[in-house]
């Protein structure tokens, strides 16, 4: 059986997005300031999860502002 999913993990201090079609993701604010994820404030130490739901998600935008985000995604 072929393995099709790929895991990507990054720490970032720049704005970006997780592209359409991702299967699962988690985003944690590992910095000291607030960040924005999908338009919602993420305070230091907080995390958001997008669990596997049987089909791909639409894109998620993120802006670390003055913080650092740790992002793990499965595509």
N, C-alpha and C positions, 0 to 999 in steps of 0.2 A: 504494500500500500504506500503510495506516495504521500509525503508530508507537504502540505500546501501553505500552511500558515507560517508567517515569519514574525519574530519578535524584534522590536526596535526599542532601545532604551537610551534616553539622553537626559542630560541636565542642560537647561538653557536659560539665558538671560535676555533673549530677544523674542519679539512677538512672532507668531506663526499660526499654523493650523494643522490639525490632523485631517488628512484628506478624506473625501467621500469614500465609503466602502470599508472602513476599518471594522474589524470584528469585535474588538475589545480594547479598552484603554483604562489607564489610571493616571491621574495627575496629582502630584503632591507639591505643596509649597514648602520647599526646604530652606527658603531664605528668611530674612528678617522683616520684610515689608509685605504689604498686601499685593495680590495679583488678581487678574481677571481671567476667568475661564468660562467661555460661552456666555459672556456678559454678566457673570455672577462673581462677586468678590470672594476670593479664597484667602483667608488669613493664614499667617505663619503656622505651620504644623498641620493644617487642614488638608484633606484629600478629597477628590471626587473620583468615582468609579463609573465606568460604562461597561457593564458586564455583557458577555455574549448572549444575544437574544435570538439567534437563529438566522439573522441576516445582517448585512452591513449597515452601519450608521451613516448619517449625513455628516458633513465636516463639522469639526469643533474648533473654534478659534481660541487662542490664548494670548495673554499679554502679561508677562512677569512684572511689568512696571519696574520697581526698584528691588525686585526680589529674584529668586531662582526657582524654577519649576523642574521637577523630576517627572519625566513622562515615559510611560511604558505603554506601547501599543502593539496590538497583534493585527497584522494585515493579511 
